[in-house]
Amino acid sequence: MKERIKHIMDQASLTPAKFADKLQINRAIISHILNGRNNPSLDVVTRILSEMNYINPEWLLSGEGNMYKPGFGREPSSGELDLFHRDSVNPEEQSTEEKKPTENTLNPPDYPSQLSDTKNVDLKYLPPKEITQIIIYYTDNTFEVFRP
């Protein structure tokens, strides 16, 4: 399972520290797993499966099947549909009708222009602070209070 966890991290471009942070677990736990010191706990496995819901649990636990659940980021094998040819199984069977490319233009948002105003800002002045009492503590655990 250690190799499969490494593979997940590689596919997600995560360092061990970022992977631990993503799973919200202590970084040392991931370090111990990757160094072979500990096997992943049930908590680690469930966090991987909940945070990365595209991972196939059967693959993670036993190494059987595909890494990804059906429909998530896997590369299609020959004869399977992919993102760009999902409407037909064989690319040769695609419609020969040429489609005119559409031009996508972005119009800037129409915000009304506003001039900045020069305003005088009234600063509130607080009254000066006055001392109400001074307490002096001595090393023999006594103290004195002075009031003006």
ABEGO torsion letter per residue (X at the ends): XAAAAAAAAAAAGBBAAAAAAAAGBBAAAAAAAAAGABBBBAAAAAAAAAABAABBAAAAAAGBEBABBBGBGBBBBBGBBBAAAAABABAAABBABBBBBBBBBBBBBBBBBBBBBBBBBBBBBBBBBBBABBBBBBAAGBBBBBBX
